[in-house]
Amino acid sequence: MNPSPFSPYAGVDTPNAEYEHAKAVLIPVPYDGTSTWGKGADAGPEALLHATENMELYDIETGTEVFREGIFIAPAVEESASPESMTAAVKTYTAQVLSDDKTPVVLGGEHSVSIGAIQACAAVHPDLAVLHIDAHADLRPSYLGSVCNHACAVHWASQHCTLVQVGIRSMDASELPFIQEGCLFTGDDCRYRNDDAWQADALAALGQPKRPLYITVDLDAFDPAYLPDTGTPEPGGLDWFQITRLIRKASEKFHVVGFDIVELAAHAGSKPSDFLAAKLLYKMLTYCLKPTPVSAPQS
């Protein structure tokens, strides 16, 4: 597979950066075809990857440098003729990565890019659970004439997988029938309950340890004070430590088979949101790939 123009990951070439040696494959999907308010998600993957080239690569929390494990950046999925054709292209791409025994990581683009990736993971792992971190429920069966709209991002998952939703603080009444019992953790839950308590309940709702897990993170899960550059920001969001602690716990308990980060609506001259998204990607790669701690360099 040919690399992306942004290869190597984080601007550092390593022996593991080639596709055949990589443990994770980043799949940029610069698609913004169905968003209904703020635009810019199509520029999200490029902005995130550019910010990644400007990070420090030693993770203080874990004492690791996950880029050494092999992170390959694939060419972007450019299909945009329709939401359905884009979904099919992402599904095919993700299935190829899974068949090569690598972890697919989709970088959006709007949240509809997750649909095909989740479907591909569920085809390989029939007992798949999905952890959905978002401000919006995204459970509409269809919207504006398409089942692959961004407002339908996890409807398919709600019908075929265990779906646990965290940080939700905006939804339509028509979505209520698709919420799985005991699997919704609203913004109020995350604000007014102890973090350890609601996170323990969310992890329990996902199922037994070692279960295959897909994690989808819409960046509007963060409060706009932390990440304002997203298509539909909602007040009352989560903070950095709430989200990263939950993802770390989920990665320790379950077998993460794929994940995505979506809805970075990049804007020229606004770097904090880009950098937060890049740092979140690095954290998620670290938690999921579990690299060995590095030794201090000898003086």
C-alpha positions as CSV (number, residue, x, y, z in Angstrom):
1,M,0.0,0.0,0.0
2,N,1.3,3.4,-0.9
3,P,1.8,5.9,1.9
4,S,0.0,9.2,2.4
5,P,1.8,12.5,1.7
6,F,1.9,12.9,5.5
7,S,4.0,9.8,6.0
8,P,5.9,9.0,8.1
9,Y,3.7,9.4,11.1
10,A,4.7,12.3,13.4
11,G,7.5,13.1,10.9
12,V,9.7,10.4,12.2
13,D,10.8,7.5,9.9
14,T,11.3,4.2,11.6
15,P,11.7,0.6,10.3
16,N,8.2,-0.1,11.5
17,A,6.6,2.8,9.5
18,E,6.1,0.7,6.4
19,Y,2.7,-0.9,5.9
20,E,3.9,-4.5,6.2
21,H,5.5,-3.8,9.7
22,A,3.0,-1.4,11.1
23,K,0.6,-2.3,13.9
24,A,-1.9,0.5,13.2
25,V,-3.0,2.1,10.0
26,L,-4.4,5.6,9.9
27,I,-7.1,6.0,7.3
28,P,-7.9,9.7,6.5
29,V,-11.4,10.3,5.3
30,P,-11.8,14.0,4.4
31,Y,-15.5,13.8,3.9
32,D,-18.0,16.6,4.8
33,G,-20.9,15.8,2.5
34,T,-23.9,15.6,4.9
35,S,-23.1,18.1,7.8
36,T,-25.9,20.5,8.3
37,W,-24.3,23.5,10.1
38,G,-20.6,24.2,10.6
39,K,-18.4,23.1,7.8
40,G,-14.7,22.3,7.8
41,A,-14.6,18.6,8.8
42,D,-13.1,17.7,5.4
43,A,-10.0,19.7,6.4
44,G,-9.8,17.8,9.7
45,P,-7.6,14.9,8.8
46,E,-4.9,17.1,7.2
47,A,-5.0,19.5,10.2
48,L,-4.7,16.7,12.7
49,L,-1.8,15.0,10.9
50,H,0.0,18.4,10.5
51,A,-0.3,19.0,14.2
52,T,1.0,15.5,14.9
53,E,4.3,16.5,13.3
54,N,4.7,19.2,16.0
55,M,4.2,17.1,19.1
56,E,6.7,15.8,21.7
57,L,6.6,12.0,21.3
58,Y,7.4,10.8,24.8
59,D,4.2,10.1,26.7
60,I,4.8,11.0,30.3
61,E,1.8,9.1,31.6
62,T,2.9,5.7,30.3
63,G,6.6,6.3,29.8
64,T,6.3,5.2,26.1
65,E,6.8,6.3,22.5
66,V,4.1,4.6,20.6
67,F,5.3,5.8,17.2
68,R,8.0,3.1,17.5
69,E,5.4,0.4,17.2
70,G,4.7,1.3,13.6
71,I,2.0,3.7,12.6
72,F,1.3,3.8,8.8
73,I,-0.6,6.6,7.2
74,A,-2.7,5.3,4.3
75,P,-3.8,7.4,1.3
76,A,-7.0,9.3,2.0
77,V,-10.4,7.8,1.1
78,E,-11.5,10.3,-1.5
79,E,-14.9,8.8,-2.5
80,S,-17.6,11.4,-2.2
81,A,-20.1,10.8,-4.9
82,S,-22.7,10.0,-2.2
83,P,-22.9,9.2,1.5
84,E,-23.5,5.5,0.6
85,S,-20.5,5.3,-1.7
86,M,-18.3,6.9,0.8
87,T,-19.5,4.4,3.5
88,A,-18.8,1.5,1.2
89,A,-15.3,2.7,0.4
90,V,-14.5,3.1,4.1
91,K,-15.8,-0.3,4.8
92,T,-13.7,-1.9,2.1
93,Y,-10.6,0.0,3.2
94,T,-11.1,-1.0,6.8
95,A,-11.7,-4.6,5.9
96,Q,-8.4,-4.7,4.1
97,V,-6.6,-3.4,7.1
98,L,-8.3,-5.9,9.4
99,S,-7.5,-8.8,7.0
100,D,-3.8,-7.8,7.3
101,D,-4.0,-8.1,11.1
102,K,-3.6,-4.4,11.8
103,T,-5.6,-1.9,13.8
104,P,-7.6,0.4,11.6
105,V,-7.9,4.1,12.8
106,V,-10.3,6.3,10.8
107,L,-9.6,10.0,10.8
108,G,-12.6,12.1,9.9
109,G,-14.2,14.0,8.3
110,E,-17.8,14.1,9.6
111,H,-19.2,11.4,11.8
112,S,-20.8,9.4,9.0
113,V,-17.3,8.1,8.1
114,S,-17.6,5.8,11.1
115,I,-20.4,3.8,9.7
116,G,-18.4,1.7,7.2
117,A,-15.6,1.2,9.7
118,I,-17.9,-0.2,12.4
119,Q,-19.6,-2.4,9.9
120,A,-16.2,-3.8,8.7
121,C,-15.1,-4.5,12.3
122,A,-18.5,-6.2,13.1
123,A,-18.1,-8.5,10.1
124,V,-14.9,-9.8,11.5
125,H,-15.9,-9.6,15.2
126,P,-19.6,-10.6,15.5
127,D,-19.6,-9.9,19.3
128,L,-18.4,-6.3,18.7
129,A,-19.2,-3.6,21.3
130,V,-19.0,0.1,20.4
131,L,-18.1,2.9,22.8
132,H,-19.5,6.1,21.4
133,I,-18.2,9.3,22.9
134,D,-20.1,12.3,21.6
135,A,-22.4,15.3,22.4
136,H,-25.1,13.9,20.1
137,A,-26.9,10.6,20.0
138,D,-26.6,10.2,16.2
139,L,-29.3,7.4,16.3
140,R,-31.6,8.6,13.5
141,P,-32.5,5.7,11.2
142,S,-32.2,8.1,8.3
143,Y,-31.8,11.9,7.8
144,L,-32.3,14.1,4.8
145,G,-32.9,11.0,2.6
146,S,-29.8,8.9,3.6
147,V,-29.1,6.2,6.2
148,C,-25.4,7.3,6.0
149,N,-25.9,10.8,7.2
150,H,-23.8,12.2,10.1
151,A,-27.0,12.2,12.2
152,C,-27.2,8.4,11.7
153,A,-23.6,7.6,12.6
154,V,-24.3,4.9,15.2
155,H,-27.8,3.8,14.3
156,W,-26.5,0.7,12.5
157,A,-24.4,-0.1,15.6
158,S,-27.4,0.3,17.8
159,Q,-29.1,-2.5,15.8
160,H,-26.2,-4.9,15.5
161,C,-23.8,-4.3,18.5
162,T,-23.8,-3.4,22.1
163,L,-23.6,0.4,22.0
164,V,-22.6,2.4,25.0
165,Q,-23.0,6.2,24.6
166,V,-21.1,8.7,26.7
167,G,-21.3,12.5,27.0
168,I,-24.6,12.8,25.1
169,R,-26.4,16.1,25.7
170,S,-28.3,16.7,22.5
171,M,-30.8,14.5,20.7
172,D,-34.2,14.3,19.0
173,A,-37.2,12.5,20.6
174,S,-37.3,10.1,17.5
175,E,-34.0,8.6,18.6
176,L,-35.2,7.5,22.0
177,P,-36.4,4.0,20.9
178,F,-32.8,3.2,19.8
179,I,-31.0,3.8,23.1
180,Q,-30.0,0.5,24.6
181,E,-31.1,0.0,28.2
182,G,-28.5,1.1,30.7
183,C,-26.1,2.2,28.0
184,L,-26.7,6.0,27.9
185,F,-24.4,8.3,30.0
186,T,-25.5,11.9,29.4
187,G,-23.5,15.1,30.0
188,D,-25.3,15.4,33.3
189,D,-24.2,12.0,34.4
190,C,-20.6,12.8,33.6
191,R,-20.9,16.2,35.4
192,Y,-22.8,15.3,38.5
193,R,-21.8,11.7,39.2
194,N,-18.3,10.7,40.4
195,D,-16.1,9.9,37.4
196,D,-15.0,6.5,38.7
197,A,-18.7,5.6,39.3
198,W,-20.1,6.4,35.9
199,Q,-17.1,5.1,34.1
200,A,-17.3,1.8,35.9
201,D,-21.0,1.6,34.9
202,A,-20.2,2.4,31.3
203,L,-17.4,-0.3,31.2
204,A,-19.8,-2.8,32.7
205,A,-22.4,-2.1,30.1
206,L,-19.9,-2.9,27.4
207,G,-19.7,-6.5,28.5
208,Q,-17.2,-9.0,29.6
209,P,-13.4,-8.4,29.6
210,K,-11.5,-9.1,26.3
211,R,-14.6,-8.5,24.2
212,P,-13.8,-6.8,20.9
213,L,-14.4,-3.1,21.1
214,Y,-14.6,-0.3,18.6
215,I,-14.3,3.3,19.9
216,T,-15.7,6.3,18.1
217,V,-14.9,9.8,19.3
218,D,-16.7,12.8,18.0
219,L,-14.6,15.7,19.2
220,D,-17.7,17.7,20.1
221,A,-17.8,15.4,23.2
222,F,-15.3,17.9,24.6
223,D,-16.7,21.0,26.0
224,P,-16.3,23.9,23.5
225,A,-14.0,25.5,26.1
226,Y,-11.5,22.8,25.3
227,L,-12.2,22.2,21.6
228,P,-14.3,24.9,19.9
229,D,-13.5,23.9,16.3
230,T,-16.1,21.3,15.5
231,G,-19.2,21.3,13.4
232,T,-21.9,21.4,16.1
233,P,-20.4,22.4,19.5
234,E,-22.6,21.8,22.5
235,P,-22.2,23.3,26.0
236,G,-21.7,21.1,29.0
237,G,-19.1,18.8,27.6
238,L,-16.4,16.5,29.0
239,D,-12.9,17.5,29.8
240,W,-9.5,16.0,28.7
241,F,-9.0,13.8,31.7
242,Q,-12.6,12.4,31.7
243,I,-12.3,11.2,28.1
244,T,-8.7,9.9,28.2
245,R,-9.3,8.1,31.5
246,L,-12.3,6.3,30.1
247,I,-10.5,5.3,26.9
248,R,-7.5,4.0,28.9
249,K,-9.8,1.9,31.1
250,A,-11.7,0.6,28.1
251,S,-8.4,-0.3,26.4
252,E,-7.2,-2.2,29.5
253,K,-10.4,-4.2,29.8
254,F,-11.3,-4.9,26.2
255,H,-9.6,-5.8,22.9
256,V,-9.8,-2.6,20.9
257,V,-10.0,-3.7,17.2
258,G,-10.4,-0.3,15.7
259,F,-11.3,3.3,16.5
260,D,-11.9,6.7,15.0
261,I,-11.7,10.4,15.7
262,V,-14.1,12.6,13.8
263,E,-15.6,16.1,13.4
264,L,-12.5,18.3,13.7
265,A,-13.7,21.4,11.7
266,A,-10.3,22.8,11.0
267,H,-9.9,26.6,10.4
268,A,-6.8,28.4,9.3
269,G,-5.1,30.1,12.2
270,S,-6.9,28.1,14.9
271,K,-4.4,25.6,16.3
272,P,-5.5,24.5,19.8
273,S,-8.3,22.2,18.5
274,D,-6.0,20.6,15.9
275,F,-3.4,19.9,18.5
276,L,-5.9,18.5,21.0
277,A,-7.1,16.1,18.3
278,A,-3.6,15.1,17.4
279,K,-2.7,14.5,21.1
280,L,-5.9,12.4,21.6
281,L,-4.9,10.3,18.6
282,Y,-1.5,9.7,20.2
283,K,-3.0,8.8,23.5
284,M,-5.5,6.4,21.9
285,L,-2.7,4.7,19.9
286,T,-0.7,4.4,23.1
287,Y,-3.6,2.9,25.1
288,C,-4.6,0.5,22.4
289,L,-1.2,-0.7,21.2
290,K,0.4,-0.8,24.7
291,P,4.0,-0.1,23.8
292,T,6.9,-1.1,26.1
293,P,8.2,1.8,28.2
294,V,11.4,3.3,26.9
295,S,14.6,3.5,28.8
296,A,16.2,6.8,29.6
297,P,19.1,7.7,27.2
298,Q,22.6,7.2,28.6
299,S,24.6,10.3,29.2
